[in-house]
Amino acid sequence: MSTEHQQWLNQLEKRSREKQEKFMNGIAAKLRRPRQNHAPTQPFRGAPSFWNELEWDEEKRIQAFTDNFVSVGAHIVRVKNLEEASTFITTKANELGAKYVIRQNEQAMDELQLEAELPEVQISVWNSKPDENWKARAAEADIGVVMADYATAYTGSVTVLSSPEKGRAVSLLPTVLIIIIPIERLHTRLGETLNRFDEAGRENLPAGIHFISGPSRSSDIENDLTIGVHGPGVVYGLIMG
C-alpha cells in the first residue's frame, strides 16, 4: 500500500472518529448526563449466590416443570420406566394412526422395542443407514422420539444435544414429538445445565444444544398465534422414574 493511500485512509478514520465523538456527546447532552468513556466496573459476575444455592426437592421440580411445560400447550405424562414409556408411545401411535416413527439411535431407545410393539408402523433409527437422507425421513415422520439430556424445572425446558446418533431433525421435523425425561436429569435451575458446558470446554461442546419448551409457536405483528410452523405442533414429555 502506498504512503499516499495510507494517509487517505488515516484521514477517513480520523473524520469517522470525530463524527462518532460528536454523536455520543450529543446524546449525553440531551440526557443531561456526563459522557461515559469507560465501561463501568461491575462488582459481581454471574448469578448471585442465593440463586446458585436454589435447589428444589424432586416433587417440587416435577410440579414446577409440569406447570411450566403445560402452560405453553405441551403435555406431561408420568411413567415408571422404559416399559411404560413404550406402552404410552405405542398407544399414542395407534390413537393418532401413525404410519411412520423416527427415533434417536441410543441403546436406551432399543429397550423400547417399538419395532415389536408397532409391527404395522415403519420405525426408523436415526443415522442407522449411511446412504439414507435422514432429514427427509424425519420430515416424513408422524412421531419423533428423543431422550432428554437435561431438563429445567424453573423454565419448563428440555435440553437435547446433537451428535451422529442424535440428529436435531428427530426433535424438529416430525408432526408429534415425544420426549423421554429421566427424573435424574430434571434439575431446578438452567444454570445447572449450562455449567456443564462451561466445564466441558469449547472443544468438547456438542454439534448442537437445543432447548425445547413445548410446541412450536409463531406469532406475527398482529398477534395471530400459529402452532407447529417451525417444529412439532404437539409435544409430550414423559417424566420417567
C-alpha positions in Angstrom: 0.0 0.0 0.0 1.4 3.4 -1.0 2.1 6.1 1.6 -0.4 8.4 -0.1 -3.2 5.9 0.1 -2.4 5.1 3.8 -2.7 8.8 4.6 -6.0 9.0 2.9 -7.3 6.0 5.0 -6.0 7.7 8.1 -7.9 10.9 7.3 -11.1 8.9 6.8 -10.6 7.1 10.1 -10.0 10.5 11.9 -13.1 12.0 10.4 -15.2 9.0 11.4 -13.9 9.1 15.0 -14.7 12.8 15.2 -18.3 12.2 13.9 -18.6 9.4 16.4 -17.5 11.6 19.3 -19.8 14.4 18.3 -22.8 12.0 18.1 -22.1 10.4 21.5 -21.5 13.8 23.1 -24.8 15.0 21.7 -26.7 12.0 23.2 -25.0 12.7 26.6 -26.0 16.4 26.5 -29.6 15.6 25.6 -29.8 13.1 28.5 -28.1 15.7 30.8 -25.6 13.1 31.9 -21.8 13.1 31.9 -20.3 11.3 29.0 -19.1 7.7 29.9 -15.8 7.0 28.3 -15.1 3.7 30.1 -17.1 0.6 30.8 -18.4 0.8 34.4 -16.9 -1.6 36.9 -19.2 -4.5 37.8 -18.7 -5.8 41.3 -20.4 -9.1 40.6 -20.1 -11.7 37.8 -22.7 -14.3 37.1 -25.7 -15.3 39.1 -25.8 -14.2 42.8 -25.0 -16.8 45.4 -28.6 -17.1 46.7 -29.7 -18.1 43.1 -26.9 -20.7 42.8 -28.0 -22.2 46.1 -31.6 -22.6 45.0 -32.5 -26.3 45.0 -36.0 -27.9 44.9 -36.8 -31.4 46.0 -37.8 -33.9 43.5 -41.6 -33.4 43.8 -41.3 -29.7 43.5 -39.1 -30.0 40.5 -41.7 -32.3 38.8 -44.6 -30.0 39.7 -42.8 -26.8 38.5 -41.7 -28.4 35.3 -45.2 -29.8 34.7 -46.8 -26.4 35.3 -44.4 -24.6 33.0 -44.5 -27.2 30.2 -48.2 -27.5 30.2 -48.7 -23.7 30.3 -47.4 -23.4 26.7 -49.5 -26.1 25.3 -47.4 -29.3 25.8 -48.5 -32.4 27.6 -46.9 -34.2 30.6 -47.2 -37.9 31.5 -45.6 -39.8 34.4 -44.1 -43.2 33.6 -42.1 -45.5 35.9 -39.7 -47.0 33.3 -39.0 -47.6 29.7 -41.6 -50.3 29.5 -44.3 -47.8 30.5 -42.8 -45.2 28.1 -43.0 -47.8 25.3 -46.7 -48.5 26.2 -47.5 -44.8 26.0 -45.8 -44.4 22.7 -47.5 -47.5 21.3 -50.9 -46.3 22.4 -50.4 -42.8 21.1 -49.2 -44.1 17.7 -52.2 -46.2 17.4 -54.5 -43.4 18.6 -53.1 -41.0 16.0 -53.0 -43.6 13.2 -49.2 -43.0 12.8 -47.6 -44.7 9.9 -44.0 -43.6 10.4 -42.0 -43.1 13.6 -38.4 -42.0 13.8 -36.2 -42.2 17.0 -32.7 -41.4 18.2 -30.0 -44.1 17.8 -29.4 -44.8 21.5 -29.2 -48.0 23.5 -31.9 -47.0 25.9 -34.2 -46.5 22.9 -33.6 -50.1 21.8 -35.2 -51.1 25.0 -38.5 -49.5 23.9 -38.8 -52.3 21.4 -41.1 -50.2 19.2 -40.5 -52.4 16.2 -42.1 -55.3 18.1 -44.9 -53.2 19.6 -45.8 -51.5 16.4 -45.4 -54.1 13.6 -47.5 -52.2 11.1 -45.7 -48.9 11.6 -42.4 -48.1 9.9 -39.8 -47.4 12.6 -36.6 -45.7 11.6 -33.5 -45.3 13.7 -31.6 -42.1 13.0 -28.3 -42.5 11.0 -28.6 -46.3 11.1 -28.1 -46.4 7.3 -25.2 -44.4 5.8 -26.9 -43.7 2.4 -30.3 -42.6 3.7 -31.5 -39.0 3.5 -32.3 -38.7 7.2 -33.6 -35.1 7.2 -36.1 -36.1 4.6 -37.1 -39.2 6.6 -37.6 -37.1 9.7 -39.7 -34.6 7.8 -42.0 -37.5 6.7 -42.4 -38.9 10.2 -45.6 -38.7 12.2 -43.8 -39.1 15.5 -40.3 -38.4 16.7 -39.0 -39.9 19.9 -36.0 -38.5 21.7 -34.3 -38.8 25.1 -33.7 -35.6 27.1 -30.1 -34.9 28.1 -31.3 -32.4 30.7 -34.5 -30.6 31.8 -35.0 -27.5 33.8 -38.0 -27.2 36.2 -37.8 -23.4 36.7 -38.0 -22.7 32.9 -40.0 -25.7 31.9 -37.5 -26.5 29.2 -35.8 -29.6 27.9 -32.2 -29.7 26.6 -31.4 -32.1 23.7 -27.9 -32.4 22.4 -26.9 -33.3 18.8 -24.5 -36.0 17.8 -24.2 -38.5 15.0 -26.7 -40.7 16.8 -29.0 -37.9 17.9 -29.9 -35.7 15.0 -31.6 -32.4 15.6 -34.1 -33.3 12.9 -35.7 -36.0 15.1 -37.0 -33.4 17.5 -37.6 -30.6 14.9 -39.3 -32.1 11.9 -41.9 -34.7 12.9 -45.5 -33.7 13.4 -45.6 -35.0 17.0 -42.6 -35.1 19.4 -42.3 -37.4 22.4 -39.5 -36.6 24.8 -38.5 -39.1 27.5 -37.2 -37.3 30.5 -35.4 -39.4 33.1 -36.1 -37.9 36.6 -32.4 -37.8 37.5 -31.9 -35.4 34.6 -34.5 -32.9 35.8 -32.8 -30.0 37.6 -34.0 -26.9 39.3 -32.1 -24.2 37.5 -31.0 -23.7 33.9 -27.5 -22.9 35.2 -27.1 -26.5 36.4 -27.2 -27.4 32.7 -25.2 -24.5 31.3 -22.4 -25.0 33.9 -21.8 -28.5 32.4 -21.0 -26.9 29.0 -18.6 -24.4 30.6 -16.8 -27.2 32.5 -16.5 -29.3 29.3 -14.7 -26.6 27.4 -15.4 -25.2 24.0 -13.5 -28.0 22.2 -15.8 -30.6 23.8 -19.1 -29.0 23.1 -21.7 -31.0 21.0 -22.6 -30.0 17.5 -25.9 -28.6 18.7 -27.5 -27.7 22.0 -31.3 -27.4 21.6 -33.8 -26.1 24.2 -37.4 -27.3 23.8 -40.1 -25.5 25.7 -43.3 -27.0 24.2 -44.8 -27.0 20.7 -43.6 -24.6 18.0 -45.3 -21.3 18.5 -45.1 -18.4 15.9 -46.9 -15.0 16.2 -47.0 -12.3 13.6 -47.2 -8.5 14.2 -51.0 -8.7 14.6 -50.5 -11.3 17.4 -52.0 -14.2 15.4 -50.6 -17.3 17.1 -49.8 -20.3 14.9 -48.8 -23.7 16.3 -46.4 -26.0 14.5 -44.9 -23.8 11.8 -41.2 -24.2 12.8 -41.4 -27.5 14.7 -43.8 -30.1 16.1 -47.3 -28.9 16.8 -47.8 -31.5 19.5 -45.3 -32.3 22.3 -45.4 -34.9 25.0 -43.0 -35.0 27.9 -42.7 -38.4 29.6 -41.2 -37.9 33.1 -39.7 -41.3 33.8 -38.8 -42.6 37.3 
